[in-house]
Amino acid sequence: MARIAGVDIPKQKRGIIALTYIYGVGKSRAKEILATAKVDEDIKVQDWNDDQIGSIRDAVSGYTIEGELR
Protein backbone atom coordinates (compact mmCIF):
# COMPACT_ATOMS: atom_id res chain seq x y z
CA MET A 1 0.00 0.00 0.00
CA ALA A 2 1.39 3.38 -0.98
CA ARG A 3 1.28 6.18 1.57
CA ILE A 4 0.81 9.67 0.17
CA ALA A 5 0.04 12.77 2.25
CA GLY A 6 -0.43 10.60 5.33
CA VAL A 7 -3.11 8.47 3.66
CA ASP A 8 -2.82 4.79 2.78
CA ILE A 9 -3.79 4.52 -0.87
CA PRO A 10 -5.51 1.20 -1.76
CA LYS A 11 -3.23 -0.74 -4.09
CA GLN A 12 -5.93 -2.56 -6.05
CA LYS A 13 -7.47 0.68 -7.41
CA ARG A 14 -6.54 2.65 -10.52
CA GLY A 15 -4.45 5.75 -9.82
CA ILE A 16 -7.12 8.32 -10.62
CA ILE A 17 -9.58 6.66 -8.21
CA ALA A 18 -7.03 5.87 -5.50
CA LEU A 19 -5.90 9.49 -5.17
CA THR A 20 -9.47 10.54 -4.34
CA TYR A 21 -9.00 8.81 -0.96
CA ILE A 22 -6.96 11.90 -0.02
CA TYR A 23 -9.22 14.58 1.49
CA GLY A 24 -9.31 17.50 -0.91
CA VAL A 25 -8.52 15.49 -4.05
CA GLY A 26 -11.34 14.76 -6.47
CA LYS A 27 -11.17 13.17 -9.89
CA SER A 28 -10.19 16.35 -11.70
CA ARG A 29 -7.39 17.16 -9.26
CA ALA A 30 -6.24 13.53 -9.31
CA LYS A 31 -6.02 13.79 -13.09
CA GLU A 32 -3.92 16.99 -12.78
CA ILE A 33 -1.62 15.35 -10.21
CA LEU A 34 -1.04 12.28 -12.37
CA ALA A 35 -0.44 14.44 -15.46
CA THR A 36 2.11 16.55 -13.54
CA ALA A 37 3.81 13.40 -12.27
CA LYS A 38 3.69 11.88 -15.79
CA VAL A 39 1.96 8.71 -14.56
CA ASP A 40 -0.77 6.99 -16.58
CA GLU A 41 -4.08 7.33 -14.74
CA ASP A 42 -5.19 3.80 -15.66
CA ILE A 43 -2.24 2.06 -13.99
CA LYS A 44 -3.13 0.40 -10.68
CA VAL A 45 -1.34 1.60 -7.56
CA GLN A 46 0.28 -1.80 -7.04
CA ASP A 47 2.08 -1.31 -10.39
CA TRP A 48 3.55 2.09 -9.48
CA ASN A 49 7.31 2.05 -8.97
CA ASP A 50 9.19 4.09 -6.37
CA ASP A 51 10.05 6.86 -8.84
CA GLN A 52 6.39 7.28 -9.80
CA ILE A 53 5.31 7.38 -6.15
CA GLY A 54 7.96 10.01 -5.44
CA SER A 55 6.86 12.20 -8.33
CA ILE A 56 3.20 11.86 -7.25
CA ARG A 57 4.15 12.89 -3.69
CA ASP A 58 5.93 15.93 -5.10
CA ALA A 59 2.90 16.84 -7.20
CA VAL A 60 0.51 16.39 -4.26
CA SER A 61 2.63 18.61 -2.01
CA GLY A 62 1.76 21.58 -4.22
CA TYR A 63 -1.93 21.44 -3.23
CA THR A 64 -3.80 22.26 -0.03
CA ILE A 65 -5.05 18.86 1.17
CA GLU A 66 -5.81 16.67 4.19
CA GLY A 67 -5.02 18.34 7.53
CA GLU A 68 -4.61 21.78 5.98
CA LEU A 69 -8.27 21.70 4.91
CA ARG A 70 -9.80 20.17 8.04
C-alpha positions in Angstrom: 0.0 0.0 0.0 1.4 3.4 -1.0 1.3 6.2 1.6 0.8 9.7 0.2 0.0 12.8 2.2 -0.4 10.6 5.3 -3.1 8.5 3.7 -2.8 4.8 2.8 -3.8 4.5 -0.9 -5.5 1.2 -1.8 -3.2 -0.7 -4.1 -5.9 -2.6 -6.1 -7.5 0.7 -7.4 -6.5 2.7 -10.5 -4.4 5.8 -9.8 -7.1 8.3 -10.6 -9.6 6.7 -8.2 -7.0 5.9 -5.5 -5.9 9.5 -5.2 -9.5 10.5 -4.3 -9.0 8.8 -1.0 -7.0 11.9 0.0 -9.2 14.6 1.5 -9.3 17.5 -0.9 -8.5 15.5 -4.0 -11.3 14.8 -6.5 -11.2 13.2 -9.9 -10.2 16.4 -11.7 -7.4 17.2 -9.3 -6.2 13.5 -9.3 -6.0 13.8 -13.1 -3.9 17.0 -12.8 -1.6 15.3 -10.2 -1.0 12.3 -12.4 -0.4 14.4 -15.5 2.1 16.6 -13.5 3.8 13.4 -12.3 3.7 11.9 -15.8 2.0 8.7 -14.6 -0.8 7.0 -16.6 -4.1 7.3 -14.7 -5.2 3.8 -15.7 -2.2 2.1 -14.0 -3.1 0.4 -10.7 -1.3 1.6 -7.6 0.3 -1.8 -7.0 2.1 -1.3 -10.4 3.5 2.1 -9.5 7.3 2.1 -9.0 9.2 4.1 -6.4 10.1 6.9 -8.8 6.4 7.3 -9.8 5.3 7.4 -6.2 8.0 10.0 -5.4 6.9 12.2 -8.3 3.2 11.9 -7.2 4.2 12.9 -3.7 5.9 15.9 -5.1 2.9 16.8 -7.2 0.5 16.4 -4.3 2.6 18.6 -2.0 1.8 21.6 -4.2 -1.9 21.4 -3.2 -3.8 22.3 0.0 -5.0 18.9 1.2 -5.8 16.7 4.2 -5.0 18.3 7.5 -4.6 21.8 6.0 -8.3 21.7 4.9 -9.8 20.2 8.0 
